Amino acid sequence: MIPVAFDYQRADSAEAALAALAEHGDEAKLLAGGHSLLPMMKLRLAYPTVLVDIGRLNDLSYVRDGGDHVAIGALTRHRDIEIDPMIAEHAPLLARATANVGDPQVRHRGTLGGSLAHADAAADHPSALLALGGSVVVRSADAERVIDAGDLFTGFLESALEPTEMITEIRIPKHTGAGWSFQKFNRRAQDWAIVGVSAQQVNGHAQVALVNMHPTPVRATAVEEALANGASAADAAALAAEGMEPSSDLNASVEYRQHLARVLVGRALTDAGIA
Ligand SMILES: Cc1cc2nc3c(=O)[nH]c(=O)nc-3n(C[C@H](O)[C@H](O)[C@H](O)COP(=O)(O)OP(=O)(O)OC[C@H]3O[C@@H](n4cnc5c(N)ncnc54)[C@H](O)[C@@H]3O)c2cc1C
């Protein structure tokens, strides 16, 4: 389908983009890689009247050492994350999750900020951010704040971002040398996950997040609590579908997703050396 008509503005700085958002409010949408927004517009599930193109803001594409964390610019493309040595050393889970996103074309266009702002429970990055305990730096024209991963995803394709706000940076705590795992079950290598799991050891405990098992990206709290109370990996993994409300679609029934979650969490915990 053809999108509803819109005005196009190319921002030449973050400030210009934020000024445009302040002016147009929820009539406007930021355009980063366009790999989620444009399909939504073609389906007329999104119909902004103003598109603010931030895709050329190269100063928001970087990976930097932030001391206790790795700082990643919101416009950093998936491919640049996949191959970055600092991310490989301190947050290999993020690199692996990114390497599993779509195909090379998608990974050369899509951005980390766009993926997190889109807040899709079926996407791989939100689960990695949750398991890694990351956060996002968010700016509006007159303020800046930091949102922890656990507070970012608020509903189906909904985030805690205001219409006037933009993610500028993603912060990932360093988990150097700690056990981790990313598991993704799909039909073909480039497909979205039918179910996926991110698992990370953090100071001796496990943080586990699920892909496509709930209307929002979500932590597997029943699994984490069982492990914290001394359960074996197998017993904890059996709780992977507790509290989840997965959908049924052409790829999988609810019951099949529940089964996959249990199997994949079990594999992830073993792979990460947890319990
Ligand atoms: C064929 C195909 C296969 C894919 N497969 C996968 C997959 O397997 N796994 C997966 O995780 N993803 C997959 N994706 C999605 C891909 O990762 C997208 O690139 C990503 O979800 C969105 O990033 P983007 O930069 O393209 O964002 P855009 O589409 O430009 O924007 C998405 C949303 O975020 C907002 N936005 C963008 N940047 C910012 C910002 N800095 N601050 C605030 N809001 C912002 C936009 O306004 C829009 O609402 C696939 C996409 C396609 C087209």
The ligand as a MOL file (V3000), in Angstrom:
LIG
                    3D

  0  0  0     0  0            999 V3000
M  V30 BEGIN CTAB
M  V30 COUNTS 53 58 0 0 0
M  V30 BEGIN ATOM
M  V30 1 C 13.0040 -7.5130 6.3320 0
M  V30 2 C 13.2550 -7.0940 7.7610 0
M  V30 3 C 13.6690 -8.0480 8.6640 0
M  V30 4 C 13.9090 -7.6890 10.0030 0
M  V30 5 N 14.2970 -8.6570 10.8730 0
M  V30 6 C 14.5270 -8.3240 12.1540 0
M  V30 7 C 14.9310 -9.3170 13.0940 0
M  V30 8 O 15.1210 -10.4830 12.7690 0
M  V30 9 N 15.1330 -8.9330 14.3710 0
M  V30 10 C 14.9670 -7.6350 14.7740 0
M  V30 11 O 15.1770 -7.3330 15.9510 0
M  V30 12 N 14.5990 -6.6670 13.9140 0
M  V30 13 C 14.3760 -6.9870 12.6150 0
M  V30 14 N 13.9870 -6.0110 11.7380 0
M  V30 15 C 13.8130 -4.6250 12.2290 0
M  V30 16 C 15.1200 -3.8610 12.0910 0
M  V30 17 O 16.0030 -4.2420 13.1230 0
M  V30 18 C 14.8580 -2.3550 12.1800 0
M  V30 19 O 15.9880 -1.7470 11.6300 0
M  V30 20 C 14.6510 -1.7720 13.5400 0
M  V30 21 O 13.5780 -2.3900 14.2080 0
M  V30 22 C 14.2650 -0.3110 13.4890 0
M  V30 23 O 15.3960 0.4670 13.2970 0
M  V30 24 P 15.3680 1.6470 12.2420 0
M  V30 25 O 16.6090 2.4160 12.4670 0
M  V30 26 O 15.1230 1.0940 10.9010 0
M  V30 27 O 14.1250 2.5300 12.7740 0
M  V30 28 P 12.9790 3.2970 11.9840 0
M  V30 29 O 12.1740 2.3350 11.1880 0
M  V30 30 O 13.5360 4.4660 11.2840 0
M  V30 31 O 12.1350 3.8160 13.2390 0
M  V30 32 C 11.4020 2.9200 14.0440 0
M  V30 33 C 10.6360 3.7110 15.1160 0
M  V30 34 O 11.5580 4.2870 16.0350 0
M  V30 35 C 11.4680 5.7160 16.0250 0
M  V30 36 N 12.8490 6.1750 16.1540 0
M  V30 37 C 13.8900 5.8950 15.3440 0
M  V30 38 N 15.0270 6.3710 15.8620 0
M  V30 39 C 14.7000 6.9670 17.0160 0
M  V30 40 C 15.4430 7.6480 18.0390 0
M  V30 41 N 16.7790 7.8040 17.9670 0
M  V30 42 N 14.7790 8.1290 19.1200 0
M  V30 43 C 13.4480 7.9810 19.2240 0
M  V30 44 N 12.6930 7.3620 18.2930 0
M  V30 45 C 13.3160 6.8490 17.2110 0
M  V30 46 C 10.7990 6.0760 14.7140 0
M  V30 47 O 10.1200 7.3180 14.7930 0
M  V30 48 C 9.8460 4.9050 14.5420 0
M  V30 49 O 8.7140 5.0860 15.3360 0
M  V30 50 C 13.7380 -6.3400 10.4100 0
M  V30 51 C 13.3260 -5.3690 9.4780 0
M  V30 52 C 13.0770 -5.7400 8.1850 0
M  V30 53 C 12.6540 -4.6870 7.2020 0
M  V30 END ATOM
M  V30 BEGIN BOND
M  V30 1 1 1 2
M  V30 2 1 2 3
M  V30 3 2 2 52
M  V30 4 2 3 4
M  V30 5 1 4 5
M  V30 6 1 4 50
M  V30 7 2 5 6
M  V30 8 1 6 7
M  V30 9 1 6 13
M  V30 10 2 7 8
M  V30 11 1 7 9
M  V30 12 1 9 10
M  V30 13 2 10 11
M  V30 14 1 10 12
M  V30 15 2 12 13
M  V30 16 1 13 14
M  V30 17 1 14 15
M  V30 18 1 14 50
M  V30 19 1 15 16
M  V30 20 1 16 17
M  V30 21 1 16 18
M  V30 22 1 18 19
M  V30 23 1 18 20
M  V30 24 1 20 21
M  V30 25 1 20 22
M  V30 26 1 22 23
M  V30 27 1 23 24
M  V30 28 2 24 25
M  V30 29 1 24 26
M  V30 30 1 24 27
M  V30 31 1 27 28
M  V30 32 2 28 29
M  V30 33 1 28 30
M  V30 34 1 28 31
M  V30 35 1 31 32
M  V30 36 1 32 33
M  V30 37 1 33 34
M  V30 38 1 33 48
M  V30 39 1 34 35
M  V30 40 1 35 36
M  V30 41 1 35 46
M  V30 42 1 36 37
M  V30 43 1 36 45
M  V30 44 2 37 38
M  V30 45 1 38 39
M  V30 46 1 39 40
M  V30 47 2 39 45
M  V30 48 1 40 41
M  V30 49 2 40 42
M  V30 50 1 42 43
M  V30 51 2 43 44
M  V30 52 1 44 45
M  V30 53 1 46 47
M  V30 54 1 46 48
M  V30 55 1 48 49
M  V30 56 2 50 51
M  V30 57 1 51 52
M  V30 58 1 52 53
M  V30 END BOND
M  V30 END CTAB
M  END
